[in-house]
Every structure is written in structure tokens, then in C-alpha cells.
Amino acid sequence: MKIKDVIQHKDSQAVVTIGPEATVRELVALLAEHNVGALVVSEDGERVAGIVSERDVVRRLHEDTAVLERPVSSIMTADVRTCAGDDGLTDLMQTMTEHRIRHVPVVADGRLTGIISIGDVVKNRIGELEFERDQLDSYVHQT
């Protein structure tokens, strides 16, 4: 299965981004508003400058409570692992596991086209397993 297949079946395909100069407080508000765990950092909504997650916020809060007034660029991950829509889902699962990441931007021709989360991957895998179970059950109970 390809990443683009999973993206097409997501409830929302819109990618929420935030500018690097926005404050961490604004980031937290957007995370809550959109009920997501990470945002792509982008100046123009198309090119990926970084990614920032709830985990990034919490870890920085532990060190410095004034982080909420700092720019997102001060806590984002700039070395972002991305994938393409035609990449295989199995390869993405391996990348997510090896690098302990939960969100991966989907990019085509250097432009952001989507984001895939570990939740999307798990939901897809459960769907595949349920389909296989139903097929096997149907085969076993043929008369």
C-alpha cells in the first residue's frame, strides 16, 4: 500500500501549518483548535521548514516556562524526515519506528501535500487485518 492511499482515506486532508516566528503559545492554541499532535512549520504553507509537536513543547516547558513566548523556530525540529505519496507504507512504518517519530510530512516536488501520523498508519493496518480476517472467515464458513 502507498502513502497516498492512506492520505486519501483520512477524515481531514488539510495540513495545518504555522510560521517559524509565531509564538509557542500560538502553536499550542492551534494544536488544541485542530486536535492534532504536531504542525508543519512553513513560511508559505508549501515548503517545509520544520515540524513541531506537543512533545517538543512539553520538553521545553520542563526546562524553561518562558518558552511560550518564544518563537516556534526555537523548539522545532529542522531536520525533518519527509515522504512521498508513492512511497510504501511499510517503509514509512520502519522509518517511524527507527527514528521514533509520530508525524511525517508528505512532500511532492518540494511542496507540502499532506501529513501522515502514526495514528493514520495504525488505523490503516487495523483495517487491513479486519479485511483479511473477514476474508478468512468467509472462506472457512463456505458451504
N, C-alpha and C positions, 0 to 999 in steps of 0.2 A: 504494500500500500504506500502511496505517496503522501507527502505532507499536504499538498494542495487538496487532496480528498478529505482530509480531516478538517482543514480550514473551511471548506465548503459546508460542512455539517455543523459548524459552531453556531450557537444561538446568536451571537453577535460577531460580525466580521470586522467591525470598526476597530481601529487601533488608536488608543488614546496615547497622545504624546505630551511631553512637557518640555519647555525650553530650558537650556542649561542655566540660565540666570534666574529662573523662578526660584522662590524660596522653598525650603524643605517643608515649611508649613503649608504652602500651596500644593505641594506634592501630596502630602497626607490627605488634604481635602479632596483632591482628585481620585486618589486611591479609594477613599471611602465612597465618594459620589458614584463611581463606576463599579464598585465592588470587585476590584482587581487587586492582584498582589504585586504587580510591577508595571512600570511605564517605560516606554522607549523615550530616551532623551534625544530631541531633534530640534534644530533651529527652524526648519522649514516644513516639518511633518513628513518629509520624504527620505532624508539622509540620516542614518543612524549615527549619533554622536556618542551614545552610551545607553546604559539601562540602569534603572534604579528600582529597588524593591523595598518592601516592608522590612525585610531583614536588614538591609543597609541602614534604614532609619533607626531601628531598634539598637543595632550595634553602636551607632554613633551617639545615640542618646545616653547610652551607658557611660561613654567617655566624656560627653560634653552636652549639657542640657540646652545650651545656647544654639545648638545645631539647627533648630527650627527656623532661625532667622538667616542661616547661611544659604548660599546658592546650591541648587541641586548638583551642579558640577563638582562640588566639593565632596560629595559622597557617592557619586555614580561610578559604575564600572565602565571604564572607557574601552577596554579590550573586550568587545562584545563578540560572542560566538553567534553566528547567524546561519541560516539555512536557506535553501531554495525550495520552491514549491514542488519541483521534480525530484527532490531528494527522497530517499526511502525512510519510512518511519522507523524501521529497525535501527538504522544508523543514527537517527536522532535520539532514540532511546539510549543507545550506547553513549553518545556524547553527553547527554543529560546526566547519566549515571556517573561516568568517569569524572566529569568536571563539577558535579554537584550543583547543577543549575536547574531552575524550575521554569524559566521562561526564555524562549528563543525567538528573536525577530526573524520573520520570513522576508527575504530580500530578492528582488529581480532587477537586474541591470542597475544595481546600486541604489535602488529605491525601495523603501519600506512598503510591503504589500500585506503584511499580516503579522500576527504573533501567535505562537503556539505554546501552551503551558503543559506542565506535567499532568494536570487535570484533564486536558484535552486528550492527551496520549492514553491515559488510563481509561477514560470513558470509551474511547475507540476500541481499545483492547478488550474491554468487557463486552462490548457489542459483538466483536468478532467471536469471542468464546461462547457467548449465548447463541449465536447463529450456528456455530459448529455443534453445540450441544443439541439444539433443535433438529439439526440435520441427522445426527447420530440417533437421536430418539425416534425420529420418523423412520429411519432405516430399520432399527431394531423392532419396531412395532408394526411393520408391514404385515398385511395378512394375505 
